[in-house]
Amino acid sequence: MQAHVEGDLVVLDAPGRERFYDSRGYGDPRGDGLALSRVEAAHLLYRGDIDAVEGRGFESFLTSEPGLAARFLVYKNLRDRGFYLSAAREGWVDDPAGADFIVFPRGQGPWDDAVEYRVRVVAERESVPADALGDVVLAVVDEESELTYLETDHIDVSGSTATTLDWSVDATLLDDRAVVWGPPEGLYHEGFYGQPLDDQGTALQLSLVEAAYLAREGVISFEGNEGRDASPGQSAHGAADGVEAVVDCGREAEGERFDRRLSVYADLRGRGVVPKTGFKFGADFRTYADVESVDALGHSELLVRVLPANHVFSPRDLSLDVRLAHGVRKRMVFAFTSGDGIEWLTVGRLTP
């Protein structure tokens, strides 16, 4: 059987279709012949099903294209797991963008309509733009050629927590937090805002994000902070009384990150989800979807990291976040903020 190169494809003459497509799901038929992607050709060379491609054997062929070795490792692994898969090429499969392979359910192949996974292959040291994730499995090939599969999906975060914001209280800014003295009981026990100073209800300590959100909702106002520096063009008292006082304080503490976190916090509250600090887990927030009372609080479900929409990941950082979330029985979620809103992405380990 003759194998020759046409552009980035390897083409087999008859009976290539019958021998490799009809029986084992390789390539794309061309009459009685068959067009193969380079990774499929490499796999057939590895198996000894074809001897050479224009005189090149398996070892030589793996050097014919950058990144081919990593794609071969993933392709072989999925074949060894019992899957048929196709190269994600225009005209070969539907919706090929953003993927290297389309993986079919076990027992099915390219002649069927079902798709199990869309797989993108990356090496451990490659960069992965955030907008390339979602509806794709990231197959990471590390420096020892071991594989890690990370499933990425866009999700709709939602909960059932409903809090009536009918309080009106004064608060004081203290460094990088706010304090409500003698707070209404429901602010913490029903709304799960802040952290009580003690069991006697002496004070409720709020993060700057919580304080900014409650100030915008008209729940708290800031009195008695005349000693804080005013923003340019404002009196100290005017800066302290307005919502901008706490927002300015947040921006002083963490720059643009504060605005991103505040927008995500407000969005989560609007979705019926209660966000609390995720500092202990290395995240921005941990979240509770169904809070009726703090006294009957369950475990948080999500860890949320807030990032700009143009963020670029390293596979190592993704793997670290996912492993940590899994270790504390939570899902890892990323919230990407832009002028168009917030996009939610969940990432988790996958065993195909």
N, C-alpha and C positions, 0 to 999 in steps of 0.2 A: 504494500500500500504506500502510495507516494504522499508525502507531506511537504508542502511548500508555503512560504510566507507571502501574504498579501497585506501590506501595510502593518497594522498591529494584530492581524489575525493569522492563524495557521489553518490552511485548507487541506482537507483530505479528499482524495478522489473516491469513487465508488469502490467498495460498498461501505464507506464511512458512516453513512446515515444508519444503515441497518445494524452495523456492528456496535456503534457507540451511542447514537441518539435513541433509536427505538428501544434498545435493551437496557441502557444505563443513563440516559438523560444528559449526555454531553452535547454541548455546542448548539448550533443553529443549522437546520437542514438546508442544503443547496442541491435540489434534485436528489440523486442517489449519493451525492457527496455530502461533506459536512464542513462548516466553518467553526473553528475553535478559538476561544480566547487563549491568550498565551498561558494563563494559569491552568486552563484545562489541558492544553498541550503538554505542559510541564508535568501534570499529574499522570497522563498517559505514558509519558517517557519514564517517569519514576516507576510505574507499574510494569514497564516492559511491554505494554500493548502496542506501542510504536517504537521503532528502533532509533530514529533520528529525525530531526527537522532540518533539511538542507545540510546534512552532515554533522549537525550538532546533537550530542547526546544530552542526557539529563543534567549532568554537572555543568556543562558548558552553557546549556540553554538558560539556566537560572540567572546567569549574568547578562542576559540579553536585554533586560529592561529594569530600570530602577524601581525598587519596591516589589519586584516579582517574588523574591524569596519570602517576604513576610506574607504576601497574599497566598502563596503556595502553602505555607504552614497552616493558615486558617482554612483554606479549601480542603486540604488533606484531613484536617481534624474533623471538619463537618462531614466529609465523606465517610470517615472512619466511624462516626456516630450514627450512620445509617441514613443520612439525608442526601437527596439529589439537590443540586443547586445550579444556578445559571449565572453567568456574568451579567451584571446590570448594564446592558447596552441598549441604546435606542433601537427600536425595531425588534429586539429579542424579548423584552419584558415590558410590562406596563410600569410607569413611574420609576425609571431608573435613577433619577437625580439623587445625588447624595449617598449612594450606596455602591459597593463593589460587587456584592453578590445578592441574588434573590434566592432564599432558601425555601424549599417546598416542604409541606408536612411529610413525615415518614410514610412511605408507601405511595407517594404521589410525585409527579415530575412536571417538567415544563409544558406538557400537553394538558395539564389540569389547570383550573382557574385559581386554586387556593394558594396562598402565600403564608408561610410560617414566620419568617424573619426577613428583614432587610438589613444587610450587614455591611458595615464600613470598617475597613482595616486601617489601623494606625500603629506605628511603632511607638515604643515607650517614650521617646524623646521628641515626638512630633507635637505640634500645637493643634488644638481643636477649637475652632470658633464656636461660640455658643449657638449661633444661628444655623450651624450644620447638624445640630442635635434635635432629637424629637422624631418619633416614628422610625427609629433606626437602632440597631444593635451595634455598639462599638466593640470591635474585636481588637484588643490591645496585645501586641506582641512585645514581650519584654526582652531585656538584654540576654537572658538565658533561653530565649525562644519558647518560654511558657506563655500560655494564652489566658487572658482574662476577658470575659464577655460582660459588657455593661449595657443593660437595656435602658433606653431613653424614650420618654413619652411626654407629650404635652398633656396637662391635666387641668381639670376645673376644680379648684379648691373650694370646699363648701362645708358649712356646719349648721347647727341648729340653735346656737346660743343667741338668745334675744335679751338685750338689756335696755331698759327704759332710762334714758339719760335725763331724769327730772330733778337732779340735784343742782344746787348753786352754792358753791363754797369758795372761800379764799384760800390761796396757797402762797407759799414763800419759796423763792429760789435759793437754794443752798449749794454753791459750787456747781457740780454737774448733776444735780438732781433737784426735785421739788418736794415740798412737804405740805400736807394738809393737816392742820392741827384740829383735833376733835372732829374727825371725819364722820359723815353719815355711814352707818353700818353697812348699807347695801353697796357702797362704792367698792368695797373689797369683797364682801361675802357673796354678793350677787353678780357684780360686774367683773370681779377678779382683776381689779385695777390695783397696782402698787403692792407694797409690802408693809404690813403693820409694824410699828415700832415695838409694840408689846400687846398683851392680851387685854389691857385695860382701855384700848382705843384712844391712847394719847395722841398718836399721830400716824398718818399714812404716808409712806415714802414712795414717790413716783419717779420712774425714769424720765428723762427729758422727752423721749418719744411719747410716752403715755401722757405726760403733762401737756405737750404741744397738741396732741389729739384732743384731749379733754378741754383745753382752752379754745380750740377752734369750734368745738361742739357747744361752747357756752356753759360748760359745767363748772369750770374753775376760772378764777381771775386772780391776778397777782397784786397784792397790796403789801405795803410795808417793806418794799425793796428799794427804797430811795437811795440806798448806798451803792447799788450796782451802777457800773458805768453805763451811760446812755449811748445809744447809737448816734451817729452823726446827725445833727439837726433836730434831736429830740432832747427833752429834759429827762433827767434820770427817772423822775416819777412817771412820765409819759411812757418811757420805754418799758418800765416795770409793769404798768397796768395793761399793756396790750399783748396780743398773741405773739407779736414779733419778739417780745422779750425772751420767751422761752425758746423760740425758733433760733434767734440769734445766739443764744447760749449753746444750743445744740450744734450750730455751725462752727462756733468757736472751738468746740470740743472735738469734732470729727469732720469738718469740712462738708463737701458735697455728699458724702456718705450719709449724713444725717437726713437730708432731704429724701434720698432714696429709701432709707429705712422708714421714715415717716409715711411716705406714700404707700409702702407695702403694709405697714401697720394699719393704716386707715382702711385699705382695701380688704384686708383680712377681717377686720371688725365688721365691715359692711357685708361680708360673706357669712357672717354668723360664726366666725372662728376667733378664738381668744389667743392672741400672741403674748408670750412671755419671753424673757431673755433666754437666749440659747448659749450664753457665754460658757457654761460648764461643758458644753459639747462642741465648742469651737464654731458655733453658728450664730446667726443674728437673732433668730427666734426659735423657740419650741412652741407648738400650737396644740390647742384643745378644741375639738370640734363641737362638743356637747357639754356645756357647763350649766348646771342648774343651781349648784351651790358649791362653794369652795370646800365645805365640810364633806361633800361626797365626790370629791374630785378624782377622776381616774388618771391613767398615764397619758402623757402627751403623745400624739401620733406622728407628728412631722417635725423634722429639723429644717429650718428655712435659712438659706444664705441669700442675701440681697446683692445683686451685681448689676452693673450697667449692661445694656443690651449688646454692646460691642465687645463684651468680655471674651477673652481667649483662654481656654483651659489647657493645662498640661494633663495628660492621662494619669500621671502620678497623683496630682491633687484630686482629681475625680475619684480615683480608687481609694484615696485616704478618707475622703468625705463619706463615701458609700460604706466603707468598712466600719467607720465609727458609728454611723447611723444604724447599721445592722447590729452592731455590738450592743446597742442600747435599745433595741427593738423598736426602731422608728424608721420612717421613710425619709430619704434625702430629697429635698425639693429646692430648686433654685428659682428665685424671682428676678426676672430681668426687667429693668425699668427703662422707659424711654418716653419721649413726648407723646407717643401713641398709646401709652398705657403700660400694663404689666403682663408679661408672658410667664407662665408657670411651667416648669420642667421637672419631672421626677427622674432620678437615675438609680438603678439598683443592679445588684449582681444577678447574672443569669447563667444557668447551666442548661445548654441546649439539649 
